[in-house]
Amino acid sequence: MKRVKILEAEIDNFEPDEILYRIKEFVRSGRPHSIITANSLMVDCISRDGRLKKAFDKADLVLTDSIGIVWAARYLGNPALHRMPGIDLMLKMCSMAESRNYNLYLLGAHESIVKKAAENLRQQFPSINITGVHHGYFAKSLGEEDRIIKKIKETRPDILFVGMAVPHQEKWINEHLEELGVPVCM
């Protein structure tokens, strides 16, 4: 595997086509996988946040989101990293999902924003299959989180996009990955 170490983070260094190939393989396998698109702030926080470190260590793909990671790799004498910002990867995955008839689920943001995001994706990718959306403001203590996880599982998405605050979203995915059972969580 082509991994580059930046501080305590192991960053994958794959070409865009190779990333998409791996994501197709994740979906095909049916087993849960997680993807992190890492920025400089996240990498800096790993040494102080054990839950974030676990998320990075267990992620199936850790990709370079920010130019700061590219610069750090260069400064540390590593090979040039291929940058894949999260939004760019999401749009590539949506295009792939449309052409391969994958099911998507969107979790995060305020209710009106996540619904608008789904609407915008449907406009850009008319045949995309979004099986559900849910806002990202829920309380674990009130049982909401369990109901949301159950709802996600019932809709059987191939890809789950989680749009909560960094690094909360990465930790949340890591802590619920097996329970969710979604082949690709990002």
C-alpha positions as CSV (number, residue, x, y, z in Angstrom):
1,M,0.0,0.0,0.0
2,K,1.3,3.5,-0.8
3,R,1.1,5.2,2.5
4,V,3.0,8.3,3.6
5,K,3.5,9.2,7.3
6,I,2.8,12.8,8.3
7,L,3.2,13.3,12.1
8,E,1.0,10.4,13.5
9,A,-1.2,10.0,10.4
10,E,-0.7,7.5,7.7
11,I,-1.9,9.1,4.4
12,D,-2.7,7.0,1.3
13,N,-1.2,8.2,-2.0
14,F,-3.3,7.0,-4.8
15,E,-4.2,8.4,-8.2
16,P,-7.9,9.4,-8.6
17,D,-8.7,6.4,-10.8
18,E,-7.2,4.0,-8.2
19,I,-9.2,5.6,-5.4
20,L,-12.5,5.1,-7.4
21,Y,-11.5,1.5,-8.2
22,R,-11.0,0.8,-4.5
23,I,-14.3,2.4,-3.6
24,K,-16.0,0.2,-6.2
25,E,-14.3,-2.8,-4.6
26,F,-15.5,-1.7,-1.2
27,V,-19.1,-1.6,-2.4
28,R,-18.8,-4.9,-4.2
29,S,-17.5,-6.5,-1.0
30,G,-20.6,-5.5,1.0
31,R,-18.4,-5.1,4.1
32,P,-18.1,-1.7,5.9
33,H,-15.3,0.6,5.0
34,S,-14.4,4.2,6.0
35,I,-12.8,7.0,4.1
36,I,-11.2,10.1,5.7
37,T,-10.2,13.1,3.6
38,A,-7.6,14.6,5.9
39,N,-6.7,18.2,6.3
40,S,-3.9,19.8,8.3
41,L,-6.0,20.6,11.4
42,M,-7.1,16.9,11.7
43,V,-3.5,15.6,11.3
44,D,-2.3,18.1,14.0
45,C,-5.1,17.0,16.4
46,I,-4.3,13.3,16.2
47,S,-1.7,13.4,19.0
48,R,-4.2,15.0,21.4
49,D,-7.3,13.1,20.4
50,G,-7.2,9.3,20.9
51,R,-10.6,8.8,19.3
52,L,-9.5,10.6,16.2
53,K,-6.3,8.6,16.1
54,K,-8.3,5.4,16.2
55,A,-10.5,6.7,13.3
56,F,-7.4,7.4,11.2
57,D,-5.8,4.0,12.1
58,K,-8.9,2.0,11.2
59,A,-9.8,4.0,8.1
60,D,-9.6,2.0,4.8
61,L,-8.6,5.1,2.9
62,V,-7.0,8.3,4.3
63,L,-6.7,10.8,1.5
64,T,-5.1,14.2,1.2
65,D,-7.8,16.9,1.4
66,S,-5.6,20.0,2.0
67,I,-2.6,21.6,0.4
68,G,-1.0,21.7,3.9
69,I,-0.7,18.0,3.9
70,V,0.9,18.1,0.4
71,W,3.4,20.7,1.7
72,A,4.1,18.7,4.9
73,A,4.9,15.6,2.9
74,R,7.2,17.5,0.7
75,Y,8.9,19.1,3.7
76,L,9.4,15.7,5.3
77,G,11.0,14.4,2.1
78,N,8.1,12.2,1.1
79,P,6.9,11.7,-2.5
80,A,4.4,14.2,-3.8
81,L,0.9,13.4,-2.6
82,H,-2.1,13.3,-4.8
83,R,-4.6,15.8,-3.4
84,M,-8.3,14.7,-3.4
85,P,-10.5,17.2,-1.6
86,G,-13.5,15.6,0.1
87,I,-16.1,17.5,-2.0
88,D,-14.3,16.5,-5.2
89,L,-14.3,12.9,-4.2
90,M,-17.9,13.1,-3.1
91,L,-18.9,14.4,-6.6
92,K,-16.9,11.7,-8.3
93,M,-18.5,9.1,-6.1
94,C,-22.0,10.5,-6.9
95,S,-21.2,10.2,-10.6
96,M,-20.1,6.6,-10.1
97,A,-23.1,5.9,-7.9
98,E,-25.4,7.2,-10.6
99,S,-23.8,5.1,-13.4
100,R,-23.6,2.0,-11.2
101,N,-27.0,2.4,-9.5
102,Y,-25.6,2.6,-6.0
103,N,-27.8,3.8,-3.1
104,L,-26.7,6.9,-1.1
105,Y,-27.6,8.3,2.2
106,L,-26.8,11.8,3.4
107,L,-26.4,12.5,7.2
108,G,-25.4,15.9,8.6
109,A,-25.9,19.6,8.7
110,H,-29.3,21.3,9.5
111,E,-32.4,19.6,8.1
112,S,-33.0,22.3,5.4
113,I,-29.3,22.1,4.3
114,V,-29.1,18.3,4.0
115,K,-32.4,18.3,2.0
116,K,-31.1,21.1,-0.3
117,A,-27.9,19.1,-0.7
118,A,-29.9,16.0,-1.8
119,E,-31.9,18.3,-4.2
120,N,-28.7,19.7,-5.7
121,L,-27.2,16.2,-6.2
122,R,-30.4,15.1,-7.9
123,Q,-30.2,18.1,-10.2
124,Q,-26.6,17.4,-11.1
125,F,-27.1,13.6,-11.2
126,P,-30.7,13.0,-12.4
127,S,-30.6,9.2,-12.0
128,I,-28.9,9.2,-8.6
129,N,-30.7,7.1,-5.9
130,I,-30.6,8.8,-2.5
131,T,-32.4,6.5,-0.1
132,G,-32.5,8.9,2.8
133,V,-31.4,12.1,4.4
134,H,-31.2,13.1,8.0
135,H,-29.9,16.2,9.8
136,G,-26.8,15.9,11.9
137,Y,-28.1,17.4,15.1
138,F,-29.3,14.5,17.3
139,A,-28.8,13.4,20.9
140,K,-27.4,10.0,21.7
141,S,-28.9,10.2,25.2
142,L,-32.4,10.6,23.9
143,G,-32.2,7.5,21.7
144,E,-32.2,9.6,18.5
145,E,-28.8,8.2,17.4
146,D,-30.1,4.6,17.6
147,R,-33.2,5.5,15.6
148,I,-31.1,7.2,12.9
149,I,-28.7,4.2,12.7
150,K,-31.7,1.9,12.4
151,K,-33.2,4.0,9.6
152,I,-29.9,4.1,7.7
153,K,-29.6,0.3,8.0
154,E,-33.2,-0.1,6.8
155,T,-32.5,1.9,3.6
156,R,-29.4,-0.2,2.8
157,P,-27.2,2.4,1.2
158,D,-24.0,1.5,-0.5
159,I,-22.5,4.9,0.4
160,L,-23.1,7.0,3.5
161,F,-21.9,10.6,3.4
162,V,-21.6,12.1,6.9
163,G,-21.4,15.9,7.0
164,M,-20.9,16.9,10.6
165,A,-18.1,19.0,12.1
166,V,-14.5,17.9,11.7
167,P,-13.4,15.7,13.5
168,H,-16.7,14.7,15.0
169,Q,-17.8,13.0,11.7
170,E,-14.7,10.9,11.5
171,K,-15.0,9.7,15.1
172,W,-18.7,9.1,14.6
173,I,-18.2,7.0,11.5
174,N,-15.4,5.0,13.2
175,E,-17.5,4.3,16.3
176,H,-20.6,3.1,14.3
177,L,-19.0,1.6,11.2
178,E,-19.6,-2.0,12.0
179,E,-23.1,-1.4,13.4
180,L,-24.1,0.6,10.3
181,G,-22.8,-2.1,7.9
182,V,-22.6,0.4,5.0
183,P,-19.9,-0.6,2.5
184,V,-18.6,3.0,2.1
185,C,-18.8,5.7,4.8
186,M,-17.2,9.1,4.3
